[in-house]
Amino acid sequence: MKNLEALIIFARVAEMKSFTQAAESLGIQKGRASLVIRELEQEIGATLLHRTTRTVQLTEDGRAFYTRACDLLSEAEDLHSMFSHGEMSLRGRIRIDMPAVLAQSVIIPALPQLLAAHPELEIELSSTDRRVDLVQEGFDAVIRLGPIVDETLIARPLGQLRMINAASPDYLARFGVPHSIDDLLNQGHRMVHYTPAFGAKPEGWEYPAGDGYTSLMLPGAMRVNSVPAYHEAGLAGLGLIQGGYSTLAPDIQSGRLIEVLPDLRPRPLNASFVVAHRRNLSRRVRAFMQWTEEILKPYFN
């Protein structure tokens, strides 16, 4: 192979399962992508992709070739920068997914400094609360909070995000400031209930007990199924809420929310940088992971 262009195009098509989407993401014509892949298959003597009118799938040979191609592309990027001294500017595209509240409250406000230091770096940031498919949707990595249930992925722990209890000043003026679990009951406190799916049992009020954590089910008139709505309900004075300090810090600092029961904070939330099952990561992905860890450090336990 004369250069790495064919591998780059092949890897993107394999990840996105679409010649059209892969070509758009690379800034080339769809016909160019198709031609390069056909020439690549002829050169190596194997069919790498099954093409249908709806999707593109890797063949058995294609899956093996894709794994080696990703390793080679990562090594090529490292080779390009191995003799650089000091901080070498990052370049190229990185596609990341993370929870919406984390993107809005922590990551996006810090991005100007990163992009000023690396003006040739292009970031595609998806901020959703759904579980994206890293390979099929072409993500380089995702930041996830909580347990990682997919064993085919590699999760690199970043730290444990501090969780806090909070309420609006208006709410506390009406119900009083709780100083103990007994106060939650005796003062008639209410909580905003969060559940990922309506119909499921909502999570209770979590607090430390003995060597672990337990929960108390408090009444509440509001039930939501998204984290942003949960926080807004707390700001509106509809009940007590529990959330990550990284998300609630701006409202705590502005006085829109007040932390309560600081000695009875809920279980910290594991934050992980998750990548697909590859032996090597590109330099820009590794650098973004290290940057993310530094940005989140003030919010870790």
C-alpha positions in Angstrom: 0.0 0.0 0.0 1.4 3.3 -1.1 0.1 5.3 1.8 -2.3 5.2 4.8 -5.3 6.9 3.1 -6.9 3.6 2.2 -6.7 2.3 5.7 -8.1 5.6 7.1 -11.1 5.4 4.7 -11.6 1.7 5.3 -11.6 2.0 9.1 -14.1 4.9 9.0 -16.5 3.0 6.7 -16.2 -0.1 8.9 -17.0 2.0 12.0 -19.9 3.9 10.6 -21.2 1.1 8.4 -21.9 3.6 5.6 -19.9 4.9 2.7 -21.9 8.1 2.7 -21.5 8.9 6.4 -17.8 7.9 6.3 -17.1 10.1 3.3 -18.9 13.1 4.8 -16.9 12.7 8.1 -13.6 12.6 6.1 -14.6 15.5 3.8 -14.3 13.4 0.6 -16.8 12.3 -2.1 -18.7 9.0 -1.6 -17.4 7.8 -5.0 -13.8 8.4 -3.9 -14.3 6.3 -0.8 -15.9 3.4 -2.8 -13.1 3.5 -5.3 -10.3 3.4 -2.7 -11.9 0.4 -0.9 -12.3 -1.5 -4.2 -8.7 -0.9 -5.0 -7.7 -1.9 -1.5 -9.6 -5.2 -1.7 -8.0 -5.9 -5.1 -4.5 -5.2 -3.8 -4.8 -7.5 -0.8 -6.8 -10.1 -2.6 -9.7 -10.3 -0.1 -13.3 -9.0 0.3 -13.4 -6.8 3.3 -17.0 -5.5 3.2 -20.4 -6.9 2.5 -22.3 -4.1 0.7 -26.1 -3.9 0.7 -28.6 -1.2 -0.2 -29.0 -0.4 3.5 -25.8 -1.0 5.3 -22.2 -2.1 5.1 -20.9 -5.0 7.2 -17.4 -6.4 7.7 -16.6 -9.8 6.4 -14.6 -12.3 8.5 -11.5 -11.2 6.7 -12.6 -7.6 7.1 -12.8 -7.9 10.9 -9.3 -9.3 11.1 -8.0 -6.6 8.8 -9.8 -3.9 10.7 -8.2 -4.8 14.0 -4.7 -4.7 12.4 -5.5 -1.5 10.5 -6.5 0.3 13.7 -3.3 -0.8 15.3 -1.2 0.4 12.3 -2.9 3.8 12.1 -2.3 4.4 15.8 1.3 3.3 15.5 1.8 5.6 12.5 0.5 8.6 14.4 2.9 7.8 17.3 5.7 7.4 14.8 5.0 10.7 13.3 5.5 12.4 16.7 8.2 10.3 18.3 11.0 12.9 17.9 8.9 15.9 18.9 10.2 17.7 22.0 7.9 19.2 24.6 4.2 19.5 23.9 3.4 18.8 20.2 0.1 20.3 19.0 -2.7 17.8 18.5 -4.4 17.6 15.1 -7.2 15.8 13.5 -10.8 14.8 14.5 -11.9 13.2 17.8 -15.5 12.1 18.3 -16.5 11.8 21.9 -19.8 11.1 23.7 -20.6 12.0 27.3 -23.6 12.7 29.5 -25.3 16.0 28.7 -25.0 17.5 32.1 -21.3 16.7 32.3 -20.7 18.3 28.9 -22.7 21.4 29.7 -21.3 22.0 33.2 -17.7 21.0 33.0 -16.3 19.9 29.7 -17.6 22.6 27.2 -16.7 25.5 29.5 -13.1 24.2 29.6 -12.7 23.5 25.9 -11.6 27.0 24.8 -8.3 26.5 26.6 -7.7 23.1 25.0 -8.5 24.3 21.5 -6.4 27.4 21.9 -3.4 25.1 22.7 -4.3 22.8 19.8 -5.9 24.9 17.1 -5.8 22.0 14.5 -7.8 19.7 16.8 -11.4 19.1 15.8 -13.8 17.9 18.4 -17.2 16.3 17.6 -19.0 16.1 21.0 -22.2 14.2 21.4 -24.0 14.8 24.7 -26.7 12.3 25.3 -27.9 10.1 28.1 -28.3 7.0 25.9 -25.8 4.2 25.4 -24.1 4.9 22.1 -22.5 2.2 20.0 -18.8 3.2 19.9 -17.9 1.2 16.8 -21.1 1.5 14.7 -21.5 5.2 15.3 -17.8 6.0 14.8 -16.9 7.3 18.3 -13.3 7.3 19.4 -14.3 7.2 23.1 -17.1 7.9 25.5 -17.2 9.2 29.1 -19.6 7.1 31.2 -20.7 7.5 34.7 -21.6 4.5 36.8 -21.0 0.8 36.1 -19.8 -0.4 32.7 -22.0 -3.3 31.6 -20.5 -4.1 28.2 -17.5 -6.4 28.7 -16.4 -6.0 25.1 -15.3 -2.4 25.9 -12.2 -1.2 27.7 -13.0 1.2 30.6 -10.2 3.3 32.0 -11.1 4.7 35.4 -10.8 8.4 35.8 -11.9 8.7 39.4 -15.0 8.9 41.6 -17.2 12.0 41.3 -18.4 13.5 44.5 -22.1 13.4 45.0 -24.0 15.9 47.2 -27.5 16.6 48.6 -29.1 19.9 47.6 -32.3 21.9 47.6 -33.4 25.4 46.6 -33.5 28.3 49.2 -37.3 28.5 48.6 -37.8 24.8 49.4 -35.7 25.0 52.6 -37.6 28.1 53.7 -40.8 26.1 53.5 -39.7 22.8 54.9 -36.6 23.6 57.0 -33.0 22.6 56.8 -32.5 18.9 57.6 -29.5 18.0 59.8 -30.2 14.2 60.1 -32.1 11.4 58.6 -34.7 11.8 61.3 -35.2 15.4 60.2 -36.1 14.2 56.7 -39.0 12.3 58.2 -40.0 14.6 61.0 -39.9 17.8 59.0 -42.0 16.2 56.2 -39.4 16.5 53.5 -40.0 15.6 49.9 -37.7 14.5 47.1 -37.7 14.7 43.3 -37.9 11.1 42.1 -35.7 10.0 39.2 -36.3 6.9 37.2 -34.8 6.0 33.8 -38.1 4.6 32.6 -41.6 5.5 33.9 -43.3 2.5 35.5 -40.0 1.4 37.2 -39.5 1.8 40.9 -37.9 5.2 41.6 -34.6 5.4 43.4 -34.8 6.4 47.1 -32.8 8.9 49.1 -29.3 7.3 49.4 -27.1 7.8 52.4 -24.2 6.1 54.1 -25.0 3.5 56.8 -22.4 1.3 58.5 -19.9 0.1 56.0 -22.1 0.7 53.0 -25.1 2.7 51.8 -28.8 2.4 52.2 -31.8 4.3 50.9 -35.0 5.9 52.3 -38.1 6.3 50.2 -39.4 9.9 50.7 -42.6 11.2 49.2 -42.6 13.4 46.2 -45.0 14.8 43.7 -42.5 15.0 40.8 -41.0 12.1 38.9 -38.7 12.6 35.9 -36.7 10.4 33.5 -33.8 12.7 32.6 -31.0 14.2 34.6 -31.4 17.8 33.3 -35.1 17.7 34.2 -34.2 16.3 37.6 -31.8 19.3 38.3 -34.4 21.8 37.1 -37.0 20.3 39.4 -34.6 20.9 42.3 -34.0 24.4 41.2 -37.7 25.0 41.0 -38.1 24.0 44.7 -40.1 20.8 44.0 -38.0 18.7 46.4 -34.6 17.6 47.6 -32.2 16.2 45.0 -29.0 14.3 44.9 -26.5 14.9 42.1 -22.9 15.2 41.1 -21.0 18.2 42.5 -19.5 18.7 39.0 -23.0 19.4 37.7 -24.4 21.3 40.7 -21.4 23.4 41.6 -22.4 26.5 39.5 -25.8 26.5 41.2 -24.3 26.0 44.6 -21.8 28.8 44.0 -24.5 31.2 42.8 -26.8 30.4 45.7 -29.6 28.9 43.5 -29.0 25.6 45.4 -27.8 24.9 48.9 -26.0 21.8 50.0 -27.7 19.9 52.8 -26.6 16.9 54.9 -22.9 17.2 53.9 -22.0 14.4 56.3 -24.6 12.1 54.6 -23.6 12.3 51.0 -24.6 9.5 48.6 -22.2 7.0 47.1 -19.7 8.6 44.7 -20.1 7.9 41.0 -17.4 6.1 39.0 -16.3 8.1 36.0 -14.7 6.1 33.2 -13.1 6.8 29.8 -14.3 4.0 27.6 -12.9 2.9 24.2 -13.5 0.0 21.9 -11.4 -3.1 22.2 -8.2 -2.0 20.5 -4.6 -2.6 21.6 -3.5 1.0 20.8 -5.1 4.4 21.2 -4.2 7.4 19.0 -2.1 10.1 20.5 -5.0 12.6 20.4 -7.4 10.2 22.2 -4.8 9.5 24.9 -4.2 13.2 25.3 -8.0 14.0 25.5 -8.3 11.3 28.2 -5.5 12.8 30.3 -7.0 16.3 29.8 -10.5 15.1 30.9 -9.0 13.5 34.0 -7.3 16.8 34.9 -10.5 18.8 34.3 -12.6 16.5 36.5 -10.0 16.2 39.4 -11.6 19.0 41.4 -14.8 17.1 41.5 -13.4 13.7 42.6 -13.6 12.4 46.1 
